[in-house]
Amino acid sequence: MANKINHLINAYRQLNQQTENSVLATIIETFGSTYQKAGARMLITKDGELIGLLGGGCFERDLVEQARSVFETGTAKTAFYDMRSPDDVIWGLGLGCNGAVRVLLQLLKAEENFSPLNIIADAAEANASGVLVTVYESGHTDFPSGHSLFLPASADGLLSAAPYPFTTAALQTVLQQKPRLEAHVIGDQEVMAFYDPLQPPLRLLVLGAGTDAIPLVQCAKALGWRVTIVDHRPAHIKKERFQQADQLLHIMPEDISDNLELDQFSALVLMTHNIEYDERYLKAIVSSHIPFIGLLGPAHRKDRLLQNLGSDAAQITDRVFGPVGLDIGAETPEEIALSIMAGIHAELSGRSGRQLSTQSTADLHECSHR
């Protein structure tokens, strides 16, 4: 999922109005079960304030102390926290985290626009995907420790933007969509780099601006999604009703593809509460490639809508979920919104939505605390 950087984007906007440096802490390697995985980031301000969380409280206090030397010297450094001992009373505070993490701390300079935080924010604003490469250990003057660069995801973009040693690893990172560490030899110097795939914020399209759409927007925004609301009724598209929405559009169903790039959305929820308009909206988006299409109402309502699409239904049948959401006993609009977003998140993440406690040890090793 792509919304792990939302708190950093918000932090960058705040930092942009200040002149004090900050330190960016990034997990670059993990072993065993950990609170966060490689690619998770946290900001440390000069007065010790934390924006984000890496260890669930296991080692954040020590990171603040480690950051002091980065503020003083301007030199990036790594810190390693091993909590695999059953007596992890130092870092794990006796919680038995049963994992280990390697964290890179790098200085964000105000005079350099807080790079690489600005790179992350600019990529998100441009809806661009790519790879953020960060050097974490180096004796090379051109690629010092803490040096970062963003490489666009396309093969052409990588080949034109990436220095030679980084091209192959960056391409592999794009293909696998997993963070990785790579060692390079440039000249006679070894350069160790962390490759992190970056995706733009996930986007939700809500068709129907009824009262029950309000908590859905709030829930999606709390998770870092960009949200667009569309309705054919002008009276419903009011900014005061959807203050957190990123985009509000009064559009008739047949005009939606002319006004929106539909394939930018990761999920769509159809909630006009009108079978005729639901059918018209479905017909209008049937040729899109939106991976998740959620429908309100019982299963037989979904079946009727798909049947009325005729042969076009085959294009979206395997992407339509109705009734949308996980079975969590939701009754109120807020609970239903939680159910819907949980169902979307589980599907896009390739997860079952089951309780973690019911899963096998192998499954837990892969997805614990994620």
C-alpha positions as CSV (number, residue, x, y, z in Angstrom):
1,M,0.0,0.0,0.0
2,A,1.1,3.5,-0.8
3,N,-0.1,5.7,2.1
4,K,2.9,5.2,4.5
5,I,4.2,8.6,3.5
6,N,1.1,10.7,4.2
7,H,2.3,12.0,7.6
8,L,5.7,13.0,5.9
9,I,3.9,15.0,3.3
10,N,2.0,16.9,6.0
11,A,5.2,17.3,8.0
12,Y,7.0,18.7,5.0
13,R,4.3,21.4,4.5
14,Q,4.8,22.4,8.1
15,L,8.6,22.4,7.9
16,N,8.5,24.5,4.7
17,Q,7.4,27.4,6.9
18,Q,10.3,27.0,9.3
19,T,14.1,27.5,9.2
20,E,15.2,24.8,11.6
21,N,16.8,21.5,10.4
22,S,15.2,18.1,11.2
23,V,16.3,14.5,11.1
24,L,14.6,11.8,9.1
25,A,14.7,8.3,10.6
26,T,14.1,5.5,8.0
27,I,14.0,1.8,8.7
28,I,16.2,0.2,6.0
29,E,16.4,-3.4,7.2
30,T,14.3,-5.7,9.5
31,F,14.6,-9.2,10.9
32,G,11.8,-11.2,12.4
33,S,8.6,-9.6,13.7
34,T,8.8,-5.8,13.9
35,Y,6.3,-3.0,14.5
36,Q,7.2,-1.4,11.1
37,K,9.0,-2.7,8.0
38,A,11.7,-1.3,5.8
39,G,10.7,2.0,4.2
40,A,8.8,3.3,7.3
41,R,9.9,6.8,8.2
42,M,9.7,9.1,11.2
43,L,10.7,12.8,11.6
44,I,12.7,14.0,14.6
45,T,12.7,17.7,15.3
46,K,15.5,19.6,17.0
47,D,13.5,19.7,20.3
48,G,12.9,16.0,20.2
49,E,9.3,16.0,18.8
50,L,8.5,12.8,16.8
51,I,6.3,12.8,13.7
52,G,5.4,9.2,13.0
53,L,6.4,6.0,14.8
54,L,8.9,3.2,14.0
55,G,9.1,0.9,17.0
56,G,5.9,1.3,18.8
57,G,7.8,3.0,21.6
58,C,10.5,0.3,21.8
59,F,13.5,2.5,20.8
60,E,12.2,5.9,19.9
61,R,13.7,7.5,22.9
62,D,17.2,6.3,22.0
63,L,16.7,7.5,18.4
64,V,16.1,11.0,19.7
65,E,19.5,10.7,21.5
66,Q,21.1,9.3,18.3
67,A,19.7,12.2,16.3
68,R,21.6,14.7,18.4
69,S,24.9,13.8,16.8
70,V,23.4,14.0,13.4
71,F,22.2,17.6,14.2
72,E,25.7,18.4,15.5
73,T,27.8,16.9,12.7
74,G,25.4,16.9,9.7
75,T,26.6,13.4,9.0
76,A,24.1,10.6,8.4
77,K,24.5,7.4,10.6
78,T,22.8,4.1,11.2
79,A,21.5,2.6,14.4
80,F,20.8,-1.1,15.0
81,Y,18.2,-2.4,17.6
82,D,18.1,-6.1,18.3
83,M,15.0,-7.1,20.3
84,R,15.1,-10.8,19.6
85,S,16.3,-11.8,23.1
86,P,13.5,-12.9,25.4
87,D,14.9,-10.6,28.0
88,D,14.8,-7.5,25.7
89,V,14.4,-5.1,28.7
90,I,16.6,-2.4,27.1
91,W,15.0,-1.7,23.7
92,G,11.9,-3.8,23.8
93,L,11.0,-2.6,27.4
94,G,10.1,-6.2,28.2
95,L,7.5,-6.4,25.4
96,G,9.2,-9.3,23.6
97,C,9.1,-7.6,20.1
98,N,11.2,-10.5,18.8
99,G,12.7,-8.6,15.9
100,A,15.6,-6.4,14.9
101,V,15.7,-3.2,12.9
102,R,18.4,-1.1,11.2
103,V,17.6,2.7,11.1
104,L,19.2,5.4,9.0
105,L,19.3,8.9,10.4
106,Q,19.9,11.7,7.9
107,L,19.9,15.5,8.3
108,L,17.2,17.4,6.6
109,K,18.6,20.9,5.9
110,A,16.2,23.9,5.7
111,E,18.5,25.5,3.1
112,E,18.2,22.4,0.9
113,N,14.4,22.4,1.1
114,F,14.5,19.4,3.6
115,S,15.7,17.0,0.9
116,P,14.7,14.1,0.5
117,L,11.4,15.0,2.2
118,N,10.7,17.5,-0.6
119,I,11.4,14.7,-3.1
120,I,8.8,12.5,-1.5
121,A,6.2,15.3,-1.3
122,D,6.8,16.4,-4.9
123,A,6.5,12.9,-6.2
124,A,3.2,12.5,-4.4
125,E,1.9,15.8,-5.7
126,A,2.8,14.8,-9.2
127,N,1.1,11.4,-8.8
128,A,4.5,9.9,-9.8
129,S,5.8,6.5,-8.8
130,G,9.5,5.6,-8.7
131,V,12.4,4.6,-6.4
132,L,14.0,6.7,-3.7
133,V,17.6,5.7,-3.5
134,T,19.4,6.7,-0.2
135,V,23.1,6.1,0.4
136,Y,23.6,4.9,4.0
137,E,27.3,4.0,4.0
138,S,30.0,5.3,1.7
139,G,33.5,6.6,1.3
140,H,32.8,8.1,-2.1
141,T,32.7,11.9,-2.3
142,D,30.1,12.1,-5.0
143,F,27.7,9.7,-3.2
144,P,28.2,10.5,0.6
145,S,26.2,8.9,3.3
146,G,22.8,10.4,3.4
147,H,22.7,11.3,-0.3
148,S,19.3,10.7,-1.9
149,L,17.9,10.8,-5.4
150,F,14.5,9.9,-6.9
151,L,14.3,7.8,-10.0
152,P,11.1,7.7,-12.0
153,A,9.5,4.2,-12.4
154,S,9.5,4.0,-16.2
155,A,12.5,2.2,-17.8
156,D,13.2,5.2,-20.0
157,G,13.1,7.5,-16.9
158,L,15.4,5.3,-15.0
159,L,18.0,4.9,-17.7
160,S,18.1,8.7,-18.3
161,A,18.0,9.8,-14.6
162,A,19.9,7.0,-12.8
163,P,23.7,7.1,-12.4
164,Y,25.0,3.8,-13.9
165,P,25.6,1.9,-10.6
166,F,22.0,2.4,-9.5
167,T,20.1,1.5,-12.6
168,T,19.8,-2.3,-12.3
169,A,18.9,-2.3,-8.6
170,A,16.3,0.5,-9.2
171,L,14.7,-1.5,-12.0
172,Q,14.5,-4.6,-9.8
173,T,12.9,-2.5,-7.0
174,V,10.3,-1.2,-9.4
175,L,9.5,-4.7,-10.7
176,Q,9.3,-6.3,-7.2
177,Q,7.9,-3.3,-5.3
178,K,9.9,-4.2,-2.3
179,P,12.6,-2.2,-0.5
180,R,16.2,-3.6,-0.8
181,L,19.7,-3.0,0.2
182,E,22.5,-3.0,-2.4
183,A,26.3,-2.7,-2.3
184,H,28.0,-1.0,-5.2
185,V,31.7,-0.4,-6.0
186,I,32.2,3.0,-7.7
187,G,35.8,3.6,-8.6
188,D,37.6,1.9,-5.7
189,Q,35.0,2.9,-3.1
190,E,32.1,0.8,-1.8
191,V,28.7,2.5,-1.7
192,M,25.8,1.0,0.3
193,A,22.4,2.1,-0.8
194,F,18.8,1.6,0.3
195,Y,16.2,1.3,-2.5
196,D,12.6,2.2,-1.6
197,P,9.7,2.0,-4.1
198,L,7.4,5.0,-3.8
199,Q,3.8,5.0,-5.0
200,P,1.6,8.1,-5.1
201,P,-1.2,8.3,-2.5
202,L,-4.1,5.9,-3.1
203,R,-7.2,7.5,-4.6
204,L,-10.8,6.8,-3.8
205,L,-13.7,7.7,-6.1
206,V,-17.0,8.0,-4.3
207,L,-20.1,8.1,-6.6
208,G,-22.9,9.5,-4.6
209,A,-22.7,12.4,-2.1
210,G,-25.4,11.2,0.4
211,T,-25.0,11.6,4.2
212,D,-23.4,8.2,4.5
213,A,-20.6,9.3,2.2
214,I,-19.4,11.8,4.8
215,P,-17.9,9.3,7.3
216,L,-16.5,7.3,4.4
217,V,-14.6,10.4,3.3
218,Q,-13.4,11.0,6.8
219,C,-12.2,7.4,7.3
220,A,-10.4,7.4,3.9
221,K,-8.7,10.7,4.7
222,A,-7.6,9.4,8.1
223,L,-5.8,6.6,6.2
224,G,-4.1,9.0,3.9
225,W,-6.2,8.5,0.7
226,R,-7.0,11.2,-1.8
227,V,-10.8,11.4,-2.2
228,T,-12.9,12.5,-5.1
229,I,-16.7,12.9,-4.7
230,V,-19.0,12.8,-7.7
231,D,-22.8,13.4,-7.7
232,H,-25.4,14.2,-10.3
233,R,-27.3,16.3,-7.8
234,P,-25.8,19.8,-7.4
235,A,-27.3,20.4,-4.0
236,H,-25.3,17.5,-2.6
237,I,-21.9,18.7,-3.8
238,K,-21.2,21.2,-1.1
239,K,-17.8,21.9,0.3
240,E,-19.3,22.5,3.8
241,R,-20.6,18.9,3.7
242,F,-17.3,17.4,2.5
243,Q,-14.6,19.6,4.0
244,Q,-11.9,16.9,3.8
245,A,-12.6,15.8,0.2
246,D,-9.8,16.7,-2.2
247,Q,-12.2,17.1,-5.2
248,L,-15.9,17.7,-5.5
249,L,-17.6,17.3,-8.9
250,H,-21.1,17.7,-10.2
251,I,-21.1,15.3,-13.1
252,M,-23.8,13.3,-14.9
253,P,-22.9,9.6,-15.2
254,E,-22.4,9.7,-18.9
255,D,-19.8,12.6,-18.6
256,I,-17.6,11.1,-15.9
257,S,-14.9,9.7,-18.2
258,D,-14.6,13.0,-19.9
259,N,-13.9,14.8,-16.6
260,L,-11.8,12.3,-14.7
261,E,-8.9,10.1,-15.5
262,L,-10.6,7.0,-14.0
263,D,-7.5,4.7,-14.0
264,Q,-5.8,6.9,-11.4
265,F,-8.2,5.5,-8.8
266,S,-7.4,2.5,-6.7
267,A,-11.0,2.0,-5.5
268,L,-14.5,3.2,-6.3
269,V,-17.6,3.0,-4.1
270,L,-21.0,3.4,-5.7
271,M,-23.5,4.8,-3.2
272,T,-26.2,6.9,-5.0
273,H,-28.9,4.7,-3.4
274,N,-30.7,4.8,-6.7
275,I,-30.6,1.7,-8.9
276,E,-31.1,3.6,-12.1
277,Y,-28.1,6.0,-11.4
278,D,-26.0,3.2,-10.1
279,E,-26.5,1.4,-13.4
280,R,-25.7,4.5,-15.4
281,Y,-22.5,5.1,-13.4
282,L,-21.5,1.5,-13.8
283,K,-21.9,1.7,-17.6
284,A,-19.8,4.8,-17.6
285,I,-16.9,3.3,-15.8
286,V,-17.1,-0.3,-17.2
287,S,-14.1,0.3,-19.5
288,S,-11.9,1.6,-16.7
289,H,-9.2,-0.5,-14.9
290,I,-10.1,0.5,-11.3
291,P,-9.1,-2.6,-9.3
292,F,-11.9,-2.3,-6.7
293,I,-15.5,-1.4,-7.3
294,G,-17.7,-1.5,-4.3
295,L,-21.5,-1.6,-4.3
296,L,-23.9,-0.9,-1.4
297,G,-26.9,-3.2,-0.9
298,P,-27.5,-7.0,-0.9
299,A,-25.9,-9.4,-3.4
300,H,-29.0,-9.7,-5.5
301,R,-28.8,-6.0,-6.2
302,K,-25.3,-6.4,-7.4
303,D,-26.4,-9.3,-9.6
304,R,-29.2,-7.2,-11.1
305,L,-26.8,-4.3,-11.9
306,L,-24.3,-6.7,-13.6
307,Q,-27.0,-8.4,-15.5
308,N,-28.3,-5.1,-16.9
309,L,-24.8,-4.4,-18.2
310,G,-25.1,-7.3,-20.6
311,S,-21.9,-8.5,-22.2
312,D,-20.0,-5.5,-20.7
313,A,-20.3,-7.0,-17.3
314,A,-17.5,-9.5,-18.0
315,Q,-15.0,-6.5,-18.0
316,I,-15.6,-5.8,-14.3
317,T,-17.3,-8.8,-12.7
318,D,-14.1,-10.0,-10.9
319,R,-13.5,-6.4,-9.6
320,V,-17.0,-5.8,-8.2
321,F,-17.7,-6.3,-4.5
322,G,-21.2,-6.2,-3.3
323,P,-22.2,-5.9,-0.6
324,V,-19.0,-3.9,-0.1
325,G,-17.0,-4.2,3.2
326,L,-15.9,-6.7,5.7
327,D,-18.3,-8.4,8.1
328,I,-17.6,-6.6,11.3
329,G,-21.1,-6.2,12.5
330,A,-21.3,-2.6,11.2
331,E,-24.6,-0.8,11.7
332,T,-24.0,2.9,12.0
333,P,-22.7,5.0,9.0
334,E,-19.3,5.3,10.8
335,E,-19.1,1.6,11.3
336,I,-20.1,0.9,7.7
337,A,-17.4,3.3,6.5
338,L,-14.8,1.4,8.6
339,S,-16.1,-1.9,7.2
340,I,-15.8,-0.5,3.6
341,M,-12.3,0.9,4.0
342,A,-11.1,-2.3,5.8
343,G,-12.5,-4.4,2.9
344,I,-10.8,-2.2,0.3
345,H,-7.5,-2.2,2.2
346,A,-7.5,-6.0,2.7
347,E,-8.3,-6.7,-1.0
348,L,-5.7,-4.3,-2.4
349,S,-3.1,-5.7,0.1
350,G,-3.9,-9.3,-0.9
351,R,-5.0,-10.1,2.7
352,S,-8.0,-12.1,4.0
353,G,-9.2,-9.6,6.6
354,R,-9.0,-12.3,9.3
355,Q,-7.9,-11.8,12.9
356,L,-4.1,-12.0,13.1
357,S,-4.4,-14.4,16.1
358,T,-6.1,-17.0,13.9
359,Q,-3.3,-17.1,11.3
360,S,-0.3,-19.4,11.0
361,T,3.2,-18.5,12.3
362,A,4.4,-18.2,8.7
363,D,1.6,-15.7,7.8
364,L,2.3,-13.7,11.0
365,H,6.0,-13.5,10.2
366,E,5.1,-11.8,6.9
367,C,2.3,-9.5,7.9
368,S,2.6,-8.9,11.7
369,H,1.9,-5.2,12.6
370,R,1.4,-4.2,9.0
